[in-house]
Amino acid sequence: GNEFTAADIQMSFPVEAAGARGGLDESRPKLMAFLQRIHARPAYLRAIERGGPYELMK
């Protein structure tokens, strides 16, 4: 849908994990766009500013 919901928050983790493992590339443009929209949200940016960057998989 067009609205940001709790489902978007829940799905952000597996998409982040796929990106961290290198499984997210140009072959999945919709997932990449989804993650870019999450990362552009003001709340996300505030959380990173407050807590610092994170490493999902070291």
C-alpha positions as YAML, in Angstrom:
chain: A
units: angstrom
residues:
- id: 1
  name: GLY
  ca: [0.00, 0.00, 0.00]
- id: 2
  name: ASN
  ca: [0.88, 3.64, -0.01]
- id: 3
  name: GLU
  ca: [0.86, 4.04, 3.78]
- id: 4
  name: PHE
  ca: [3.78, 3.19, 6.05]
- id: 5
  name: THR
  ca: [2.67, 0.50, 8.51]
- id: 6
  name: ALA
  ca: [4.04, -1.89, 11.12]
- id: 7
  name: ALA
  ca: [4.39, -4.46, 8.34]
- id: 8
  name: ASP
  ca: [6.96, -2.20, 6.68]
- id: 9
  name: ILE
  ca: [8.94, -2.07, 9.91]
- id: 10
  name: GLN
  ca: [8.79, -5.86, 10.26]
- id: 11
  name: MET
  ca: [9.89, -6.41, 6.67]
- id: 12
  name: SER
  ca: [12.75, -3.94, 6.92]
- id: 13
  name: PHE
  ca: [14.86, -6.39, 8.95]
- id: 14
  name: PRO
  ca: [14.94, -9.28, 6.45]
- id: 15
  name: VAL
  ca: [15.56, -6.83, 3.61]
- id: 16
  name: GLU
  ca: [18.41, -5.23, 5.61]
- id: 17
  name: ALA
  ca: [19.79, -8.72, 6.29]
- id: 18
  name: ALA
  ca: [19.65, -9.61, 2.60]
- id: 19
  name: GLY
  ca: [21.53, -6.42, 1.81]
- id: 20
  name: ALA
  ca: [24.15, -7.14, 4.46]
- id: 21
  name: ARG
  ca: [24.73, -10.61, 3.00]
- id: 22
  name: GLY
  ca: [25.11, -9.21, -0.48]
- id: 23
  name: GLY
  ca: [21.84, -10.69, -1.69]
- id: 24
  name: LEU
  ca: [20.30, -7.36, -2.64]
- id: 25
  name: ASP
  ca: [21.32, -5.84, -5.95]
- id: 26
  name: GLU
  ca: [19.99, -4.32, -9.16]
- id: 27
  name: SER
  ca: [18.16, -7.56, -9.93]
- id: 28
  name: ARG
  ca: [15.73, -6.65, -7.13]
- id: 29
  name: PRO
  ca: [14.91, -2.99, -7.81]
- id: 30
  name: LYS
  ca: [11.70, -2.93, -5.79]
- id: 31
  name: LEU
  ca: [13.40, -4.24, -2.66]
- id: 32
  name: MET
  ca: [16.24, -1.78, -3.12]
- id: 33
  name: ALA
  ca: [13.73, 1.06, -3.50]
- id: 34
  name: PHE
  ca: [11.86, -0.13, -0.39]
- id: 35
  name: LEU
  ca: [15.06, -0.05, 1.66]
- id: 36
  name: GLN
  ca: [15.97, 3.38, 0.30]
- id: 37
  name: ARG
  ca: [12.56, 4.69, 1.36]
- id: 38
  name: ILE
  ca: [13.03, 3.25, 4.86]
- id: 39
  name: HIS
  ca: [16.48, 4.85, 5.11]
- id: 40
  name: ALA
  ca: [15.10, 8.21, 3.99]
- id: 41
  name: ARG
  ca: [12.39, 8.35, 6.67]
- id: 42
  name: PRO
  ca: [12.92, 11.11, 9.24]
- id: 43
  name: ALA
  ca: [12.47, 8.69, 12.15]
- id: 44
  name: TYR
  ca: [15.12, 6.35, 10.73]
- id: 45
  name: LEU
  ca: [17.54, 9.23, 10.25]
- id: 46
  name: ARG
  ca: [16.93, 10.44, 13.82]
- id: 47
  name: ALA
  ca: [17.54, 6.94, 15.18]
- id: 48
  name: ILE
  ca: [20.85, 6.66, 13.32]
- id: 49
  name: GLU
  ca: [21.84, 10.14, 14.47]
- id: 50
  name: ARG
  ca: [21.00, 9.28, 18.04]
- id: 51
  name: GLY
  ca: [22.33, 5.72, 18.23]
- id: 52
  name: GLY
  ca: [25.00, 5.80, 15.56]
- id: 53
  name: PRO
  ca: [25.39, 3.52, 12.58]
- id: 54
  name: TYR
  ca: [24.94, -0.18, 13.09]
- id: 55
  name: GLU
  ca: [26.43, -3.28, 11.56]
- id: 56
  name: LEU
  ca: [23.81, -5.92, 11.01]
- id: 57
  name: MET
  ca: [26.27, -8.70, 10.26]
- id: 58
  name: LYS
  ca: [29.91, -8.46, 11.22]
...
